[in-house]
Amino acid sequence: MIEKINVGIAGSCGRGRSFKIACEASGILKIHAVCDVNEKKIEESRVALGAEEKYLDYYEMIEKSNIQAVIIGTPMQFHSSQAIAVLKTFMFSVKSLLQFQYKNVKRLFLLLAGQKHCI
């Protein structure tokens, strides 16, 4: 059995909510924590995404929660500072992980299909 990666979603009351399908489809990502500044909808978001924890402060989530990855679904102007904070806590972006996985799966598929050249 594959051990699941606990994920935190930033911006879970808005765009971040759309990542639920991708997490479920991955088979390895488990939404463990959600974070948003919207106090009125954070509990609704936690329930909808199946998370165990909720946070109103992103930096608190990455410091206190038992997460190994973060999906950043906040407005674009916050992405760089939030990504830097994640790197400082020795975590990684799920987007990078999924791109890495896709590249490896594609290489494997080409090998199995009998292609001579792999990407």
N, C-alpha and C positions, 0 to 999 in steps of 0.2 A: 504494500500500500504506500502511495506517495504521501509524504508529509506536506500538509498545506502551508502556504505562506500567508501569514496574517497581514492584511492590507488595511491601511487607513485611507479614507477618502476625504480630501479637503474640498469644500464647496459642495457638500452633499445635499443641500436643499435646492440646488440649481443644476448646473451642468454635470456636476459630479455624480448625480443620481443615475445618469445614463450609462455609467460604467458597470452597472450590476450584471447586465447580460454578458459582457466580455469576461468578467470575473468568473461567473458560473460556467461559461463555455470553456475556460482555460483548464478547468479540472484541478488546478493547483492553487488558485487564489481564493482566500476566504476573507470576506469583509469583516474585520474585527472591530474597527472604530470608524466613526464619522465625525466630521468637524464642519461647522458653519457658524457664521456670526448671527444668523437668524434664530434668535431665542425662541420664537413662537413656533417654528417648524422643525427644530432639531430633533425632538423626540419622534415626530412623525417620520422623519428621514431615517432615524435609527431603526425603527420598526420596519419600514419599507425595504431597507437594504439588509436587514437581518443582522445588524451589528450588535455587539455586546456592550460597546461603550460609545459615549457621545461627548464631544468637547465643543466649547465655544471659542477656544483659543488654539490655533494651529500649533504653536510652539509647545504648548502644554501637551498636546496629543503626541507629538514626536518624541518628547522627553519621557512621558509617563506611561504611554500605552505599550503593550507587548506586540508591536507591529514590526515587520521586517521590510515593508515597502509602503510607499505612498503614491496614490494617484492624485494628481493636482488638477482639480476641476474648477478652480477659482477663476475670476477674471484675469485676463492675460497680464495686466500690469503687476500682478503679485507673483507670477510664476518664477521669476529669477530669484527673488529673495527666499521664496519657499523651497526652491530646489537647492539653493546653497545651504539652507538650514538642514535639509535632509542629508546632504553630503557631509556636513559637519558632524552629524550623529551616526556616521558610518552606515547609512542606509542607501538604497538605490531606487531609481525610478522604475516603476512597473512598465512604463512605456519602453524603456531601454531593454528590460528583460524580455518583453514580448517580441521586440524586434530581433533580439538575439535568438530567441527560440524559433521565430519564423524563418530566419536565415538557415539555421541548422536543419529544420524540417524540410525546407526546400531542397537543400543539398542532399539529404537522405532520399527524398522523393526522386530526384534526378538520377541518383545512383541506382535505385531500385528499378527505375524505368529503363535502365540500360544506356543512359547518356554517357558519352565519352568525356565531356567537359562538365565540371561542376562550377557553380558560381561561388 
